[in-house]
């Protein structure tokens, strides 16, 4: 794999390396929203939202469009939503695995305590 591609991937992951930025991308799943609507839906402080939106714009994750005194945001490419969906599936798979392992350990502990 080329270094350019690795750098691109790292840049995307850097842009998404904060839970608030992921929440912004997820809230844009259904389409374009104004900055005010994003702030309201996620209960963010305006300054905080502006910082995160700036990172997402700089890393080309979202696209901004100005209309009058409002700025509207959309996800640049819906494939990114699919990436987040895949990560959710990955998380769920590993959580389920961990829960199963925990349940097995509990069964082993109960078995050992009844044998004593």
LINWOZI-V62926 format. One record per backbone hydrogen bond with DSSP energy under -1.0 kcal/mol. NH is the residue of the N-H (numbers start at 1). CO is the residue of the C=O. E is the energy in kcal/mol with one decimal. If there is no record, write none. Layout:
NH CO E
NH CO E
This chain:
6 2 -2.0
7 3 -2.7
8 4 -2.2
9 5 -2.5
10 6 -2.6
11 7 -2.3
12 8 -2.1
13 9 -2.5
14 10 -2.5
15 11 -2.0
16 12 -1.5
17 14 -1.3
22 18 -2.0
23 19 -2.4
24 20 -2.2
25 21 -2.2
26 22 -2.8
27 23 -2.3
28 24 -1.3
29 26 -1.4
31 28 -1.3
33 73 -2.0
35 71 -2.4
38 34 -2.2
39 35 -2.6
40 36 -2.4
41 37 -2.9
42 38 -2.1
44 39 -2.0
49 45 -2.7
50 46 -2.5
51 47 -2.0
52 48 -2.1
53 49 -3.0
54 50 -2.1
55 51 -1.8
56 52 -2.3
57 53 -2.3
58 54 -2.9
59 55 -2.4
60 57 -1.7
61 56 -2.9
62 56 -1.3
63 74 -2.7
65 72 -2.5
67 70 -3.1
70 67 -2.1
72 65 -3.4
73 33 -3.4
74 63 -1.8
76 61 -2.8
80 77 -2.1
82 78 -1.3
83 79 -2.0
84 80 -2.1
85 81 -2.3
86 82 -2.5
87 83 -2.2
88 84 -2.0
89 85 -2.0
90 86 -2.4
91 87 -2.6
92 88 -2.8
93 89 -2.5
94 90 -2.0
95 91 -2.5
96 92 -2.6
97 93 -1.8
98 94 -2.3
99 95 -2.8
100 96 -2.4
101 97 -2.2
102 98 -2.6
103 99 -2.7
104 100 -2.1
105 101 -2.2
106 102 -2.4
107 103 -2.2
108 104 -2.3
109 105 -2.5
110 106 -2.5
111 107 -2.3
112 108 -2.5
113 109 -2.4
114 110 -1.8
115 111 -1.4
